[in-house]
Amino acid sequence: MVVEIDEEGCIACGQCEEECPVDAIEVNDVAVVDEDACIDCGNCVDACPVDVIKI
């Protein structure tokens, strides 16, 4: 599966990064997912306060 992040809507709050159990997300100006490390658990989707992450 592919994780999609709407970069324009991302507020770089870091909630998704904190909830990722495999450290597959890095947040600087926006959240970026390492697709090779991602296990498609959906924790980031649930954690996002502005609903910009989709699997």
PDB file of N, CA, C, O and CB in Angstrom:
ATOM      1  N   MET A   1       0.839  -1.182   0.000  1.00  0.00           N
ATOM      2  CA  MET A   1       0.000   0.000   0.000  1.00  0.00           C
ATOM      3  C   MET A   1       0.881   1.241   0.000  1.00  0.00           C
ATOM      4  O   MET A   1       2.077   1.179   0.286  1.00  0.00           O
ATOM      5  CB  MET A   1      -0.953   0.000   1.214  1.00  0.00           C
ATOM      6  N   VAL A   2       0.271   2.349  -0.322  1.00  0.00           N
ATOM      7  CA  VAL A   2       1.013   3.601  -0.386  1.00  0.00           C
ATOM      8  C   VAL A   2       0.386   4.602   0.567  1.00  0.00           C
ATOM      9  O   VAL A   2      -0.833   4.764   0.606  1.00  0.00           O
ATOM     10  CB  VAL A   2       1.042   4.159  -1.827  1.00  0.00           C
ATOM     11  N   VAL A   3       1.228   5.266   1.327  1.00  0.00           N
ATOM     12  CA  VAL A   3       0.762   6.325   2.218  1.00  0.00           C
ATOM     13  C   VAL A   3       0.883   7.637   1.464  1.00  0.00           C
ATOM     14  O   VAL A   3       1.949   7.966   0.944  1.00  0.00           O
ATOM     15  CB  VAL A   3       1.580   6.359   3.564  1.00  0.00           C
ATOM     16  N   GLU A   4      -0.208   8.384   1.404  1.00  0.00           N
ATOM     17  CA  GLU A   4      -0.213   9.678   0.729  1.00  0.00           C
ATOM     18  C   GLU A   4      -0.433  10.772   1.758  1.00  0.00           C
ATOM     19  O   GLU A   4      -1.326  10.687   2.600  1.00  0.00           O
ATOM     20  CB  GLU A   4      -1.304   9.732  -0.373  1.00  0.00           C
ATOM     21  N   ILE A   5       0.401  11.804   1.674  1.00  0.00           N
ATOM     22  CA  ILE A   5       0.274  12.952   2.565  1.00  0.00           C
ATOM     23  C   ILE A   5       0.052  14.194   1.714  1.00  0.00           C
ATOM     24  O   ILE A   5       0.840  14.492   0.817  1.00  0.00           O
ATOM     25  CB  ILE A   5       1.536  13.112   3.475  1.00  0.00           C
ATOM     26  N   ASP A   6      -1.022  14.910   2.000  1.00  0.00           N
ATOM     27  CA  ASP A   6      -1.291  16.173   1.325  1.00  0.00           C
ATOM     28  C   ASP A   6      -0.338  17.205   1.922  1.00  0.00           C
ATOM     29  O   ASP A   6      -0.593  17.754   2.994  1.00  0.00           O
ATOM     30  CB  ASP A   6      -2.805  16.615   1.482  1.00  0.00           C
ATOM     31  N   GLU A   7       0.759  17.459   1.218  1.00  0.00           N
ATOM     32  CA  GLU A   7       1.800  18.329   1.746  1.00  0.00           C
ATOM     33  C   GLU A   7       1.312  19.757   1.977  1.00  0.00           C
ATOM     34  O   GLU A   7       1.800  20.437   2.880  1.00  0.00           O
ATOM     35  CB  GLU A   7       2.977  18.340   0.808  1.00  0.00           C
ATOM     36  N   GLU A   8       0.361  20.216   1.178  1.00  0.00           N
ATOM     37  CA  GLU A   8      -0.161  21.572   1.360  1.00  0.00           C
ATOM     38  C   GLU A   8      -0.955  21.697   2.651  1.00  0.00           C
ATOM     39  O   GLU A   8      -0.986  22.763   3.265  1.00  0.00           O
ATOM     40  CB  GLU A   8      -1.037  21.965   0.176  1.00  0.00           C
ATOM     41  N   GLY A   9      -1.599  20.605   3.065  1.00  0.00           N
ATOM     42  CA  GLY A   9      -2.416  20.643   4.274  1.00  0.00           C
ATOM     43  C   GLY A   9      -1.670  20.252   5.534  1.00  0.00           C
ATOM     44  O   GLY A   9      -2.147  20.502   6.641  1.00  0.00           O
ATOM     45  N   CYS A  10      -0.491  19.633   5.378  1.00  0.00           N
ATOM     46  CA  CYS A  10       0.285  19.177   6.538  1.00  0.00           C
ATOM     47  C   CYS A  10       0.764  20.364   7.366  1.00  0.00           C
ATOM     48  O   CYS A  10       1.333  21.316   6.833  1.00  0.00           O
ATOM     49  CB  CYS A  10       1.490  18.326   6.085  1.00  0.00           C
ATOM     50  N   ILE A  11       0.528  20.299   8.669  1.00  0.00           N
ATOM     51  CA  ILE A  11       0.942  21.383   9.561  1.00  0.00           C
ATOM     52  C   ILE A  11       2.215  21.039  10.327  1.00  0.00           C
ATOM     53  O   ILE A  11       2.618  21.781  11.223  1.00  0.00           O
ATOM     54  CB  ILE A  11      -0.175  21.707  10.541  1.00  0.00           C
ATOM     55  N   ALA A  12       2.848  19.926   9.986  1.00  0.00           N
ATOM     56  CA  ALA A  12       4.124  19.495  10.578  1.00  0.00           C
ATOM     57  C   ALA A  12       4.076  19.462  12.104  1.00  0.00           C
ATOM     58  O   ALA A  12       5.007  19.906  12.776  1.00  0.00           O
ATOM     59  CB  ALA A  12       5.248  20.419  10.126  1.00  0.00           C
ATOM     60  N   CYS A  13       2.985  18.934  12.637  1.00  0.00           N
ATOM     61  CA  CYS A  13       2.809  18.898  14.091  1.00  0.00           C
ATOM     62  C   CYS A  13       3.614  17.780  14.754  1.00  0.00           C
ATOM     63  O   CYS A  13       3.945  17.867  15.936  1.00  0.00           O
ATOM     64  CB  CYS A  13       1.340  18.731  14.428  1.00  0.00           C
ATOM     65  N   GLY A  14       3.932  16.717  13.980  1.00  0.00           N
ATOM     66  CA  GLY A  14       4.724  15.620  14.508  1.00  0.00           C
ATOM     67  C   GLY A  14       3.935  14.495  15.150  1.00  0.00           C
ATOM     68  O   GLY A  14       4.526  13.526  15.628  1.00  0.00           O
ATOM     69  N   GLN A  15       2.622  14.600  15.172  1.00  0.00           N
ATOM     70  CA  GLN A  15       1.809  13.547  15.794  1.00  0.00           C
ATOM     71  C   GLN A  15       1.999  12.211  15.077  1.00  0.00           C
ATOM     72  O   GLN A  15       2.106  11.170  15.726  1.00  0.00           O
ATOM     73  CB  GLN A  15       0.320  13.942  15.785  1.00  0.00           C
ATOM     74  N   CYS A  16       2.042  12.233  13.759  1.00  0.00           N
ATOM     75  CA  CYS A  16       2.212  10.993  12.996  1.00  0.00           C
ATOM     76  C   CYS A  16       3.574  10.370  13.286  1.00  0.00           C
ATOM     77  O   CYS A  16       3.690   9.153  13.423  1.00  0.00           O
ATOM     78  CB  CYS A  16       2.059  11.258  11.484  1.00  0.00           C
ATOM     79  N   GLU A  17       4.585  11.196  13.377  1.00  0.00           N
ATOM     80  CA  GLU A  17       5.945  10.715  13.656  1.00  0.00           C
ATOM     81  C   GLU A  17       6.006  10.034  15.024  1.00  0.00           C
ATOM     82  O   GLU A  17       6.650   8.997  15.179  1.00  0.00           O
ATOM     83  CB  GLU A  17       6.957  11.883  13.598  1.00  0.00           C
ATOM     84  N   GLU A  18       5.335  10.621  16.006  1.00  0.00           N
ATOM     85  CA  GLU A  18       5.302  10.052  17.358  1.00  0.00           C
ATOM     86  C   GLU A  18       4.579   8.710  17.394  1.00  0.00           C
ATOM     87  O   GLU A  18       4.968   7.823  18.154  1.00  0.00           O
ATOM     88  CB  GLU A  18       4.627  11.023  18.321  1.00  0.00           C
ATOM     89  N   GLU A  19       3.546   8.547  16.594  1.00  0.00           N
ATOM     90  CA  GLU A  19       2.726   7.337  16.627  1.00  0.00           C
ATOM     91  C   GLU A  19       3.259   6.196  15.769  1.00  0.00           C
ATOM     92  O   GLU A  19       2.786   5.066  15.888  1.00  0.00           O
ATOM     93  CB  GLU A  19       1.346   7.668  16.189  1.00  0.00           C
ATOM     94  N   CYS A  20       4.229   6.470  14.910  1.00  0.00           N
ATOM     95  CA  CYS A  20       4.744   5.436  14.016  1.00  0.00           C
ATOM     96  C   CYS A  20       5.614   4.451  14.799  1.00  0.00           C
ATOM     97  O   CYS A  20       6.631   4.837  15.375  1.00  0.00           O
ATOM     98  CB  CYS A  20       5.550   6.068  12.856  1.00  0.00           C
ATOM     99  N   PRO A  21       5.206   3.167  14.816  1.00  0.00           N
ATOM    100  CA  PRO A  21       5.943   2.176  15.602  1.00  0.00           C
ATOM    101  C   PRO A  21       7.274   1.751  14.986  1.00  0.00           C
ATOM    102  O   PRO A  21       8.092   1.119  15.654  1.00  0.00           O
ATOM    103  CB  PRO A  21       5.090   0.969  15.796  1.00  0.00           C
ATOM    104  N   VAL A  22       7.498   2.095  13.711  1.00  0.00           N
ATOM    105  CA  VAL A  22       8.735   1.677  13.041  1.00  0.00           C
ATOM    106  C   VAL A  22       9.588   2.871  12.587  1.00  0.00           C
ATOM    107  O   VAL A  22      10.510   2.705  11.788  1.00  0.00           O
ATOM    108  CB  VAL A  22       8.401   0.800  11.838  1.00  0.00           C
ATOM    109  N   ASP A  23       9.284   4.055  13.089  1.00  0.00           N
ATOM    110  CA  ASP A  23      10.038   5.271  12.754  1.00  0.00           C
ATOM    111  C   ASP A  23      10.172   5.496  11.249  1.00  0.00           C
ATOM    112  O   ASP A  23      11.246   5.843  10.757  1.00  0.00           O
ATOM    113  CB  ASP A  23      11.416   5.206  13.374  1.00  0.00           C
ATOM    114  N   ALA A  24       9.077   5.297  10.530  1.00  0.00           N
ATOM    115  CA  ALA A  24       9.086   5.458   9.084  1.00  0.00           C
ATOM    116  C   ALA A  24       8.689   6.862   8.644  1.00  0.00           C
ATOM    117  O   ALA A  24       8.598   7.135   7.447  1.00  0.00           O
ATOM    118  CB  ALA A  24       8.164   4.453   8.457  1.00  0.00           C
ATOM    119  N   ILE A  25       8.451   7.757   9.605  1.00  0.00           N
ATOM    120  CA  ILE A  25       8.028   9.120   9.270  1.00  0.00           C
ATOM    121  C   ILE A  25       9.008  10.118   9.862  1.00  0.00           C
ATOM    122  O   ILE A  25       9.420  10.013  11.017  1.00  0.00           O
ATOM    123  CB  ILE A  25       6.592   9.400   9.784  1.00  0.00           C
ATOM    124  N   GLU A  26       9.367  11.093   9.030  1.00  0.00           N
ATOM    125  CA  GLU A  26      10.214  12.194   9.488  1.00  0.00           C
ATOM    126  C   GLU A  26       9.476  13.493   9.184  1.00  0.00           C
ATOM    127  O   GLU A  26       8.975  13.688   8.076  1.00  0.00           O
ATOM    128  CB  GLU A  26      11.636  12.165   8.798  1.00  0.00           C
ATOM    129  N   VAL A  27       9.413  14.374  10.171  1.00  0.00           N
ATOM    130  CA  VAL A  27       8.714  15.638   9.988  1.00  0.00           C
ATOM    131  C   VAL A  27       9.715  16.784  10.085  1.00  0.00           C
ATOM    132  O   VAL A  27      10.406  16.952  11.090  1.00  0.00           O
ATOM    133  CB  VAL A  27       7.582  15.804  11.036  1.00  0.00           C
ATOM    134  N   ASN A  28       9.768  17.563   9.012  1.00  0.00           N
ATOM    135  CA  ASN A  28      10.519  18.816   9.001  1.00  0.00           C
ATOM    136  C   ASN A  28       9.518  19.908   8.652  1.00  0.00           C
ATOM    137  O   ASN A  28       8.743  20.324   9.513  1.00  0.00           O
ATOM    138  CB  ASN A  28      11.735  18.779   7.977  1.00  0.00           C
ATOM    139  N   ASP A  29       9.516  20.378   7.416  1.00  0.00           N
ATOM    140  CA  ASP A  29       8.494  21.334   6.979  1.00  0.00           C
ATOM    141  C   ASP A  29       7.158  20.633   6.766  1.00  0.00           C
ATOM    142  O   ASP A  29       6.096  21.221   6.968  1.00  0.00           O
ATOM    143  CB  ASP A  29       8.933  22.044   5.685  1.00  0.00           C
ATOM    144  N   VAL A  30       7.226  19.359   6.353  1.00  0.00           N
ATOM    145  CA  VAL A  30       6.052  18.499   6.181  1.00  0.00           C
ATOM    146  C   VAL A  30       6.457  17.085   6.569  1.00  0.00           C
ATOM    147  O   VAL A  30       7.644  16.785   6.695  1.00  0.00           O
ATOM    148  CB  VAL A  30       5.503  18.551   4.704  1.00  0.00           C
ATOM    149  N   ALA A  31       5.477  16.224   6.756  1.00  0.00           N
ATOM    150  CA  ALA A  31       5.751  14.823   7.059  1.00  0.00           C
ATOM    151  C   ALA A  31       6.147  14.080   5.785  1.00  0.00           C
ATOM    152  O   ALA A  31       5.555  14.281   4.725  1.00  0.00           O
ATOM    153  CB  ALA A  31       4.521  14.155   7.716  1.00  0.00           C
ATOM    154  N   VAL A  32       7.156  13.221   5.907  1.00  0.00           N
ATOM    155  CA  VAL A  32       7.617  12.405   4.789  1.00  0.00           C
ATOM    156  C   VAL A  32       7.683  10.963   5.271  1.00  0.00           C
ATOM    157  O   VAL A  32       8.249  10.682   6.328  1.00  0.00           O
ATOM    158  CB  VAL A  32       9.010  12.894   4.249  1.00  0.00           C
ATOM    159  N   VAL A  33       7.102  10.044   4.493  1.00  0.00           N
ATOM    160  CA  VAL A  33       7.062   8.631   4.857  1.00  0.00           C
ATOM    161  C   VAL A  33       8.102   7.853   4.058  1.00  0.00           C
ATOM    162  O   VAL A  33       8.197   7.993   2.838  1.00  0.00           O
ATOM    163  CB  VAL A  33       5.654   8.047   4.620  1.00  0.00           C
ATOM    164  N   ASP A  34       8.875   7.037   4.757  1.00  0.00           N
ATOM    165  CA  ASP A  34       9.799   6.107   4.110  1.00  0.00           C
ATOM    166  C   ASP A  34       8.979   4.874   3.748  1.00  0.00           C
ATOM    167  O   ASP A  34       8.687   4.040   4.604  1.00  0.00           O
ATOM    168  CB  ASP A  34      11.036   5.740   5.047  1.00  0.00           C
ATOM    169  N   GLU A  35       8.612   4.766   2.482  1.00  0.00           N
ATOM    170  CA  GLU A  35       7.737   3.686   2.023  1.00  0.00           C
ATOM    171  C   GLU A  35       8.338   2.300   2.266  1.00  0.00           C
ATOM    172  O   GLU A  35       7.598   1.340   2.485  1.00  0.00           O
ATOM    173  CB  GLU A  35       7.438   3.858   0.545  1.00  0.00           C
ATOM    174  N   ASP A  36       9.652   2.185   2.232  1.00  0.00           N
ATOM    175  CA  ASP A  36      10.296   0.891   2.462  1.00  0.00           C
ATOM    176  C   ASP A  36      10.178   0.445   3.918  1.00  0.00           C
ATOM    177  O   ASP A  36      10.125  -0.754   4.193  1.00  0.00           O
ATOM    178  CB  ASP A  36      11.763   0.959   2.062  1.00  0.00           C
ATOM    179  N   ALA A  37      10.137   1.390   4.843  1.00  0.00           N
ATOM    180  CA  ALA A  37      10.059   1.061   6.265  1.00  0.00           C
ATOM    181  C   ALA A  37       8.615   0.968   6.763  1.00  0.00           C
ATOM    182  O   ALA A  37       8.349   0.311   7.770  1.00  0.00           O
ATOM    183  CB  ALA A  37      10.814   2.100   7.076  1.00  0.00           C
ATOM    184  N   CYS A  38       7.695   1.612   6.073  1.00  0.00           N
ATOM    185  CA  CYS A  38       6.289   1.665   6.486  1.00  0.00           C
ATOM    186  C   CYS A  38       5.665   0.271   6.483  1.00  0.00           C
ATOM    187  O   CYS A  38       5.871  -0.508   5.552  1.00  0.00           O
ATOM    188  CB  CYS A  38       5.492   2.602   5.560  1.00  0.00           C
ATOM    189  N   ILE A  39       4.896  -0.040   7.541  1.00  0.00           N
ATOM    190  CA  ILE A  39       4.221  -1.336   7.654  1.00  0.00           C
ATOM    191  C   ILE A  39       2.702  -1.208   7.466  1.00  0.00           C
ATOM    192  O   ILE A  39       1.963  -2.152   7.746  1.00  0.00           O
ATOM    193  CB  ILE A  39       4.525  -1.967   9.017  1.00  0.00           C
ATOM    194  N   ASP A  40       2.239  -0.057   6.999  1.00  0.00           N
ATOM    195  CA  ASP A  40       0.821   0.174   6.709  1.00  0.00           C
ATOM    196  C   ASP A  40      -0.097  -0.077   7.901  1.00  0.00           C
ATOM    197  O   ASP A  40      -1.189  -0.621   7.741  1.00  0.00           O
ATOM    198  CB  ASP A  40       0.393  -0.699   5.567  1.00  0.00           C
ATOM    199  N   CYS A  41       0.339   0.312   9.083  1.00  0.00           N
ATOM    200  CA  CYS A  41      -0.468   0.066  10.281  1.00  0.00           C
ATOM    201  C   CYS A  41      -1.628   1.052  10.439  1.00  0.00           C
ATOM    202  O   CYS A  41      -2.631   0.733  11.077  1.00  0.00           O
ATOM    203  CB  CYS A  41       0.412   0.128  11.507  1.00  0.00           C
ATOM    204  N   GLY A  42      -1.491   2.258   9.856  1.00  0.00           N
ATOM    205  CA  GLY A  42      -2.554   3.243   9.949  1.00  0.00           C
ATOM    206  C   GLY A  42      -2.489   4.143  11.166  1.00  0.00           C
ATOM    207  O   GLY A  42      -3.347   5.012  11.326  1.00  0.00           O
ATOM    208  N   ASN A  43      -1.509   3.966  12.024  1.00  0.00           N
ATOM    209  CA  ASN A  43      -1.402   4.811  13.216  1.00  0.00           C
ATOM    210  C   ASN A  43      -1.272   6.288  12.848  1.00  0.00           C
ATOM    211  O   ASN A  43      -1.824   7.152  13.529  1.00  0.00           O
ATOM    212  CB  ASN A  43      -0.204   4.379  14.064  1.00  0.00           C
ATOM    213  N   CYS A  44      -0.545   6.574  11.773  1.00  0.00           N
ATOM    214  CA  CYS A  44      -0.355   7.961  11.356  1.00  0.00           C
ATOM    215  C   CYS A  44      -1.673   8.589  10.896  1.00  0.00           C
ATOM    216  O   CYS A  44      -1.939   9.762  11.158  1.00  0.00           O
ATOM    217  CB  CYS A  44       0.685   8.039  10.233  1.00  0.00           C
ATOM    218  N   VAL A  45      -2.485   7.794  10.212  1.00  0.00           N
ATOM    219  CA  VAL A  45      -3.775   8.282   9.737  1.00  0.00           C
ATOM    220  C   VAL A  45      -4.636   8.694  10.928  1.00  0.00           C
ATOM    221  O   VAL A  45      -5.235   9.769  10.931  1.00  0.00           O
ATOM    222  CB  VAL A  45      -4.495   7.204   8.887  1.00  0.00           C
ATOM    223  N   ASP A  46      -4.691   7.832  11.933  1.00  0.00           N
ATOM    224  CA  ASP A  46      -5.493   8.115  13.124  1.00  0.00           C
ATOM    225  C   ASP A  46      -4.947   9.295  13.922  1.00  0.00           C
ATOM    226  O   ASP A  46      -5.718  10.023  14.547  1.00  0.00           O
ATOM    227  CB  ASP A  46      -5.557   6.884  14.011  1.00  0.00           C
ATOM    228  N   ALA A  47      -3.635   9.495  13.911  1.00  0.00           N
ATOM    229  CA  ALA A  47      -3.004  10.532  14.714  1.00  0.00           C
ATOM    230  C   ALA A  47      -3.099  11.924  14.091  1.00  0.00           C
ATOM    231  O   ALA A  47      -2.998  12.923  14.803  1.00  0.00           O
ATOM    232  CB  ALA A  47      -1.566  10.183  14.937  1.00  0.00           C
ATOM    233  N   CYS A  48      -3.290  12.003  12.781  1.00  0.00           N
ATOM    234  CA  CYS A  48      -3.253  13.298  12.091  1.00  0.00           C
ATOM    235  C   CYS A  48      -4.456  14.165  12.463  1.00  0.00           C
ATOM    236  O   CYS A  48      -5.597  13.786  12.202  1.00  0.00           O
ATOM    237  CB  CYS A  48      -3.212  13.090  10.572  1.00  0.00           C
ATOM    238  N   PRO A  49      -4.202  15.338  13.078  1.00  0.00           N
ATOM    239  CA  PRO A  49      -5.315  16.199  13.497  1.00  0.00           C
ATOM    240  C   PRO A  49      -5.989  16.946  12.347  1.00  0.00           C
ATOM    241  O   PRO A  49      -7.082  17.486  12.517  1.00  0.00           O
ATOM    242  CB  PRO A  49      -4.824  17.195  14.505  1.00  0.00           C
ATOM    243  N   VAL A  50      -5.342  16.982  11.176  1.00  0.00           N
ATOM    244  CA  VAL A  50      -5.928  17.709  10.040  1.00  0.00           C
ATOM    245  C   VAL A  50      -6.294  16.773   8.882  1.00  0.00           C
ATOM    246  O   VAL A  50      -6.588  17.237   7.781  1.00  0.00           O
ATOM    247  CB  VAL A  50      -4.953  18.781   9.546  1.00  0.00           C
ATOM    248  N   ASP A  51      -6.277  15.472   9.125  1.00  0.00           N
ATOM    249  CA  ASP A  51      -6.723  14.451   8.167  1.00  0.00           C
ATOM    250  C   ASP A  51      -6.097  14.586   6.772  1.00  0.00           C
ATOM    251  O   ASP A  51      -6.804  14.551   5.765  1.00  0.00           O
ATOM    252  CB  ASP A  51      -8.221  14.511   8.039  1.00  0.00           C
ATOM    253  N   VAL A  52      -4.780  14.740   6.720  1.00  0.00           N
ATOM    254  CA  VAL A  52      -4.117  14.850   5.418  1.00  0.00           C
ATOM    255  C   VAL A  52      -3.354  13.582   5.032  1.00  0.00           C
ATOM    256  O   VAL A  52      -2.684  13.562   4.000  1.00  0.00           O
ATOM    257  CB  VAL A  52      -3.166  16.027   5.426  1.00  0.00           C
ATOM    258  N   ILE A  53      -3.444  12.518   5.846  1.00  0.00           N
ATOM    259  CA  ILE A  53      -2.737  11.270   5.568  1.00  0.00           C
ATOM    260  C   ILE A  53      -3.759  10.211   5.184  1.00  0.00           C
ATOM    261  O   ILE A  53      -4.746   9.987   5.884  1.00  0.00           O
ATOM    262  CB  ILE A  53      -1.890  10.809   6.797  1.00  0.00           C
ATOM    263  N   LYS A  54      -3.496   9.567   4.052  1.00  0.00           N
ATOM    264  CA  LYS A  54      -4.376   8.513   3.552  1.00  0.00           C
ATOM    265  C   LYS A  54      -3.538   7.286   3.185  1.00  0.00           C
ATOM    266  O   LYS A  54      -2.400   7.420   2.734  1.00  0.00           O
ATOM    267  CB  LYS A  54      -5.197   9.010   2.321  1.00  0.00           C
ATOM    268  N   ILE A  55      -4.098   6.102   3.377  1.00  0.00           N
ATOM    269  CA  ILE A  55      -3.437   4.867   2.954  1.00  0.00           C
ATOM    270  C   ILE A  55      -4.248   4.278   1.821  1.00  0.00           C
ATOM    271  O   ILE A  55      -3.892   3.226   1.290  1.00  0.00           O
ATOM    272  CB  ILE A  55      -3.292   3.848   4.136  1.00  0.00           C
TER     273      ILE A  55
END
